[in-house]
C-alpha cells in the first residue's frame, strides 16, 4: 500500500504556488521557492531537513506558513502514525 503525503515544502511560507506544476507537472518540473529556482529533490522528498542550512539555499530555511499550520499539523500526525520520516510537528517557523 502506498500513501502519498505532501512534502513539507508545500507548507512553507517561501514556497511558490506554481500553477503549472500543480496542474500535472512531472518530476522534470520541480516546484520553486524563494530559496531555490528549482527545489532540489533531496529537500522536496524530505531526505534533507531544510530547517537546517542546505547548499545554495540563499540563507533561507523552512518557515511554516501560518495559513497552512493546521494542515501541516495533520500531515505530521499522519506521518508519525504511519511511521514515516518527516519534520517534527513543532517545526521552527
LOGU-189915 format. One record per atom (N, C-alpha, C): residue in one letter; z, y, x. Coordinates in steps of 0.05 Angstrom, whole numbers, padded with zeros to 5 digits, always signed. Each point is the difference from the previous one (the first is absolute). Last residue first. Layout:
# residues N
aZYX/...
END
This chain:
# residues 93
x+00254+00560+00187/x-00023+00017-00009/x-00010+00018+00023/x+00047-00099+00006/x+00005+00028+00006/x-00024+00016-00009/x+00031-00093-00047/x-00017+00011+00021/x+00006+00029+00004/x+00043-00079-00052/x+00011+00025+00008/x-00016+00013+00022/x-00021-00086-00034/x-00002+00018-00023/x+00011+00028+00007/x-00042-00060+00079/x+00023+00000-00017/x-00003+00020-00023/x-00087-00046+00042/x+00019+00021+00007/x+00024-00002-00018/x-00051-00090+00013/x-00009+00027-00006/x+00022+00019+00008/x-00030-00112-00013/x+00009+00019+00020/x-00011+00027-00008/x+00024-00084-00069/x-00021+00013+00016/x+00013+00020+00019/x+00041-00058-00069/x+00003-00006+00028/x-00021+00012+00017/x+00017+00007-00097/x-00020-00019+00008/x+00003-00008+00030/x+00058+00065-00039/x+00002-00024-00017/x-00019-00022+00010/x-00005+00084+00041/x+00024-00013+00008/x+00004-00026-00016/x-00073+00055-00022/x-00003-00011+00027/x+00024-00016+00009/x+00005+00047-00082/x-00017-00024-00002/x-00004-00013+00027/x+00046+00082-00002/x+00016-00021-00012/x-00016-00026-00003/x-00046+00076+00030/x+00018-00010+00021/x+00018-00022-00011/x-00056+00044-00061/x-00016-00017+00018/x+00018-00012+00022/x+00039+00062-00059/x-00007-00025-00014/x-00015-00019+00018/x+00020+00087+00033/x+00024-00016-00002/x-00006-00027-00014/x-00069+00063+00005/x+00005-00011+00026/x+00025-00018-00001/x-00021+00048-00077/x-00019-00022+00004/x+00004-00013+00027/x+00052+00076-00019/x+00007-00022-00018/x-00018-00024+00004/x-00020+00081+00049/x+00025-00014+00009/x+00008-00024-00018/x-00075+00070+00001/x-00005-00028-00001/x+00024-00017+00008/x-00002+00097-00002/x-00012-00007-00026/x-00005-00030-00002/x+00032+00039+00082/x+00021-00001-00021/x-00011-00008-00027/x-00038-00031+00095/x-00007+00020-00019/x+00020-00002-00023/x+00017-00032+00104/x-00002-00008-00028/x-00007+00024-00018/x-00026-00016+00102/x+00018+00018-00014/x-00003-00006-00030/x-00030-00039+00106/x+00002-00006-00028/x+00021+00019-00012/x-00039+00041+00086/x+00011-00026-00007/x-00001-00004-00030/x-00046+00067+00087/x+00008-00004-00028/x+00009-00029-00005/x-00040+00042+00082/x+00028+00006-00004/x+00011-00003-00028/x-00090-00025+00031/x+00003+00030-00002/x+00029+00008-00005/x-00037-00091+00020/x+00008+00007-00027/x+00005+00030-00005/x-00026-00065+00080/x-00019+00019-00012/x+00006+00009-00028/x+00056-00083+00031/x-00021+00013+00015/x-00017+00018-00017/x+00099-00014-00032/x-00023-00018+00005/x-00021+00015+00015/x+00114+00008-00033/x-00025+00010+00013/x-00020-00022+00004/x+00066-00015-00081/x+00004+00004+00029/x-00026+00009+00012/x+00005-00025-00088/x+00023+00018+00000/x+00008+00007+00029/x-00071-00062-00027/x-00007+00027+00007/x+00023+00020-00006/x-00015-00108+00026/x+00017+00016-00017/x-00005+00030+00007/x-00066-00089+00009/x+00013+00021+00015/x+00015+00018-00019/x-00044-00072-00037/x+00008-00012+00025/x+00014+00019+00018/x-00041+00018-00089/x+00029-00003+00003/x+00009-00014+00025/x-00090+00029-00034/x+00008-00027-00008/x+00030-00004+00002/x-00040+00083+00027/x-00005-00005-00029/x+00009-00027-00009/x+00006+00021+00092/x+00019+00016-00016/x-00004-00006-00029/x-00058-00041+00059/x+00027-00009+00008/x+00022+00015-00016/x-00093+00024-00006/x+00006-00023-00016/x+00029-00009+00006/x-00026+00103+00011/x-00004-00025+00014/x+00009-00024-00017/x-00039+00092-00040/x+00026-00012+00005/x-00005-00027+00015/x-00061+00087+00003/x-00001-00027-00011/x+00026-00013+00007/x-00001+00087+00019/x-00025+00002-00015/x-00006-00027-00013/x+00102+00030+00024/x-00023-00015+00009/x-00025+00006-00017/x+00086+00043-00013/x+00004-00010+00027/x-00025-00013+00011/x+00006+00034-00090/x+00002+00022+00019/x+00003-00009+00029/x-00051-00067-00061/x+00024+00015-00005/x+00001+00023+00020/x-00072-00085-00046/x+00009+00019+00020/x+00026+00013-00008/x-00058-00101-00018/x+00009+00026-00010/x+00010+00018+00023/x-00077-00077+00012/x+00029+00004+00001/x+00007+00028-00011/x-00084-00065-00001/x+00005+00026-00010/x+00030+00005-00002/x-00035-00083+00025/x-00015+00018+00018/x+00004+00029-00007/x+00035-00071-00052/x+00016+00003+00024/x-00014+00017+00020/x-00030+00021-00097/x+00005-00025+00014/x+00017+00005+00024/x-00012+00052-00102/x-00005+00000+00028/x+00005-00028+00012/x+00006+00037-00095/x-00014-00024+00010/x-00007+00000+00029/x+00046+00070-00051/x-00020-00010-00019/x-00015-00023+00011/x+00067+00047+00051/x+00013-00012-00024/x-00020-00012-00019/x-00032+00048+00076/x+00014-00024+00008/x+00012-00014-00024/x-00040+00083-00015/x-00020-00019+00008/x+00013-00027+00008/x+00056+00075-00019/x-00012-00012-00024/x-00020-00021+00007/x+00087+00035+00053/x-00029-00002+00005/x-00013-00015-00023/x+00093+00052+00028/x-00010-00015-00023/x-00030+00000+00001/x+00070+00010+00083/x-00022+00013-00014/x-00009-00018-00023/x+00099+00008+00055/x-00023-00016-00008/x-00020+00016-00016/x+00090+00027+00033/x-00023+00007+00017/x-00026-00014-00008/x+00087-00015-00041/x-00008+00027-00006/x-00025+00009+00016/x+00023-00105-00027/x+00006+00021+00020/x-00011+00027-00009/x-00011-00090-00039/x+00024+00014-00010/x+00008+00023+00018/x-00073-00061+00018/x-00006+00013-00025/x+00023+00015-00012/x+00009-00051+00083/x-00016+00024+00003/x-00005+00014-00027/x+00043-00087+00010/x+00018+00024+00000/x-00017+00025+00001/x-00049-00084-00043/x+00012+00007+00026/x+00018+00025-00002/x-00016-00070-00084/x-00012+00023+00014/x+00013+00006+00026/x-00007-00100-00039/x+00017+00024-00004/x-00013+00023+00015/x-00027-00105-00037/x-00008+00024+00015/x+00018+00024-00008/x+00002-00113+00001/x+00011+00023-00014/x-00007+00025+00017/x-00029-00112-00012/x-00002+00025+00015/x+00011+00023-00018/x+00007-00116+00009/x+00000+00024-00017/x+00000+00025+00018/
END
